[in-house]
């Protein structure tokens, strides 16, 4: 069975999320930082008259000791998520908290690709902590498939506690 | 430099290469096809969805595509415009500078001629020749006067004798004619003498014939001395000694001797100007024009020959030297123009000189740009300031071309004759790129694209292209997202975004290809320019050193020097020192001139203040001294490489030229001693190197550029930058430099002090009789930081 994913790069690693979660891609969005927010939330932006909360995946996916190589701010890409597709309670809550759509800030958007679900394998245990559902090799590189709802949930909880 | 006014870019500009025109049209066609596709996309958006919220992002995307297309077109046009403007500026700068260097090279050459003619005019053989001629002609006139005054002589016979004396006087220039005239006169005199009882007349005739024989001998000697000069200085076609009345008494060119000896040039301006000079420091240079001396237009340098060879005495005659202007200029004009494998100058390239009246006086192609015609150059190029150069584009000599011109500003005390040099460069200039251009230069592709040699527009365009590539990718990805959201209905949008993606990818890939080609062209042009400037640098120094080699050989034959070495008396040595001082005053490029005896002791020099320092010095162990003492021919000379020697102070490095001094100035005999000249190497060489640094369109040296000479051991012997490329440093050049042939140029890149430089180099091929010392000239410009 084939499923379409969007593959993007954060901190030199490739990640993928289902295409169904994506509403649109954009670049060069002006972000207003929110005072006191957790570092995983890059800030707020407006798009077509709507507020968008930008999640900084560079912060969210970096583990301690990892190199801090990232794209310059003006060239970072934004993946606007489809509100309707997000079903998890935390995601909905996050949308309610900020009265906004959610977008992911990444270093680059690489391609859209259909992956055979049979070839997608579970990750190592420690990867699960980093919201990685499964992995697959494509073009000689490992693509880490993110559980976007789990990630959003964690950021929501972290922000809620804060 | 002044340049022609720039007009807006047009793809129909003849300067635009066909391949670029094709590329531009292809881009235009591709971008043109986007508009109907976008209209199709708008229709499809309406068709697939009646929901305005679904339509809006699609319409936004299509609007972005249209913006992107028009921006890409503008960028392409701007890139071409900037590229061709830069190209024009580049060629204007390179060939404007080359035109200037050519005219400067000629000016340097002509300065040497002005020194030569003034110095040679003091030669003893020449003024004694004129003195002797004056004595002889005076005696002829006195005898004629006596004969015509004598009463009682048969009138018809006297007239016949007078006529024969007149013939004798006019035929003294050539041996055969003189001998015939003597036979004729003495035969007639026999009959006359029988009928005349005045013994005084016989004595006067005998005296006249003695003077005539002396004159013949002295004239032969003068001709030999002129030949000696001509052998040392091979760039003269002829040299002539003239009497006070403008009669040619002696010449250097045996092939022209029959034709010129005895002719009168009293009405030629150069002769009168020479006779009008006030002292030995003055000379006259006559611009190229016809003279009785030659059967082709002549460039004549002339000065007066003064009584007893003293600078301040009255003029007694003149010395005229006919410089091989056409031959010398031909070499200069043909240089630095592209040639095919057979050495023929590439089509469309011309180089010529014009005089102050705008007439062509020498041309690299006498068919297309004939000598004697008015130069077809823009009006602005006719009114340049001294030393200024200019570039214009237009139709010149039947082709679209750039014309680069430079007006002479003379050299040192030589003011020049107001000549200009012009180079016609074809506008549609294909640059042939070696496939392994980067490999040859040892440069990576990414290094090239970040290099300092590329214009800012190149970097800007590269950045914009990278942005566009991202934009196209985003448009494409968003198109897929929107289509997927619309399910089956969205399938109609897929081919539209697919087309947009392909067109965008094609256009940006083409632009990247073009940028790559432009970058490689820029690299190739810079390497070629550096090679050309290094060639100019080695040519300039070789010509200079050729003159030094000629100087020392000729001076070594001066009678003051062999007399000083033959005589232990201090008066002879003082006279030799005085003579050296006079030479040094005319030839200021020497720090000292030394006369050295056979034991290596300095017995005379041109700078009296240094005599004490030389007192206990023995030069006998020095290789150039030993070599020179072993030489037997006046055509030989020896030189040292540039090294510090005991002759000079700590800071000075001179180049020593030496020639043997022989008894009587003989052409072949043992050396009595050595004449050595200390050429002011550092001053002269650095001046030359500075003139060969790469410059920008405003004539400013490109920051960080350096020029230097190395000897055969790759050791720097002169430099324009003592910090980064100091004298004494041994250079490591790319492997391709091994086995370079004389006169061959090469280019590449070198690493030095954490900086990569582009480098152009040329190995000396010498000049005329001067074979060179295995030196190379190098011109570098910064390429990138490492």
Boltz contact constraints between the chains, C-beta under 6 A:
constraints:
  - contact:
      token1: [A, 19]
      token2: [B, 484]
      max_distance: 6.0
  - contact:
      token1: [A, 22]
      token2: [B, 481]
      max_distance: 6.0
  - contact:
      token1: [A, 24]
      token2: [B, 478]
      max_distance: 6.0
  - contact:
      token1: [A, 25]
      token2: [B, 474]
      max_distance: 6.0
  - contact:
      token1: [A, 25]
      token2: [B, 477]
      max_distance: 6.0
  - contact:
      token1: [A, 25]
      token2: [B, 478]
      max_distance: 6.0
  - contact:
      token1: [A, 112]
      token2: [B, 477]
      max_distance: 6.0
  - contact:
      token1: [A, 112]
      token2: [B, 480]
      max_distance: 6.0
